[in-house]
Amino acid sequence: MKHTVYHLTHCYETACGCDEIKDIGIFATYQDAVNAQKLVANKSGFKRYPDGFYISERVINHLEWAEGFATWDTEKQAWID
């Protein structure tokens, strides 16, 4: 049986071009995640980036990135393991 939860994050790009990501919480229902977003949306930091909220559906005990990942090498202009 598949058990789904909802992961609420907040992300924005800093002045240096880096992503700043905050894990806000994991919730049993989508509506719980929406309610949590409403609770923090007007708080310091979050209110400066109102479009930075993301709710993603996650499956418990499901392995992600099972094949690993590659990184783009800008100097070599190639993917590396």
C-alpha positions in Angstrom: 0.0 0.0 0.0 1.3 3.4 -1.0 1.4 6.0 1.8 1.7 9.6 0.6 2.8 12.7 2.5 3.2 16.3 1.5 6.5 18.2 1.8 6.3 22.0 2.1 9.4 23.9 1.1 10.2 27.6 0.4 12.9 28.5 -2.1 14.3 31.7 -3.6 17.4 32.9 -5.4 19.9 35.0 -3.4 21.8 38.0 -4.7 24.8 35.7 -5.6 22.6 33.5 -7.7 22.4 30.6 -5.1 19.2 28.9 -4.2 18.1 29.3 -0.6 15.8 26.4 0.4 13.9 26.0 3.7 12.2 22.7 4.6 9.1 23.8 6.4 7.5 20.5 7.1 6.0 17.2 6.1 2.2 16.8 6.4 -0.3 14.0 6.2 -2.6 15.8 3.8 -2.3 18.4 1.0 -4.7 20.6 2.9 -2.5 20.4 6.1 0.5 21.7 4.0 -1.6 24.5 2.6 -2.7 25.5 6.1 1.0 25.5 7.2 1.9 27.7 4.3 -0.8 30.2 5.3 0.6 30.2 8.8 4.1 31.2 7.8 3.5 33.2 4.6 3.3 36.5 6.4 6.3 35.8 8.6 9.7 37.5 8.3 11.6 36.3 5.3 8.8 34.4 3.7 6.7 37.4 3.0 9.5 38.9 0.9 9.2 35.9 -1.5 5.5 34.9 -1.6 5.9 32.9 -4.7 8.6 30.7 -3.2 6.4 28.0 -1.6 6.2 24.5 -3.1 4.2 21.5 -2.0 5.4 18.2 -3.3 3.8 14.8 -2.9 6.2 12.2 -1.5 5.7 8.5 -1.1 7.0 6.9 2.1 9.6 4.1 1.7 10.2 5.1 -2.0 13.8 5.3 -3.0 14.7 8.4 -5.0 17.9 8.9 -7.0 18.4 5.1 -7.2 20.7 5.6 -10.3 22.8 8.3 -8.7 23.3 11.7 -10.4 25.7 13.6 -12.7 27.0 17.1 -12.4 27.6 19.6 -15.2 31.3 20.7 -15.2 31.3 24.2 -16.6 35.1 24.2 -17.3 35.0 20.9 -19.2 31.5 21.6 -20.6 30.6 18.0 -19.9 28.6 15.9 -17.5 30.6 14.1 -14.8 29.7 11.3 -12.4 
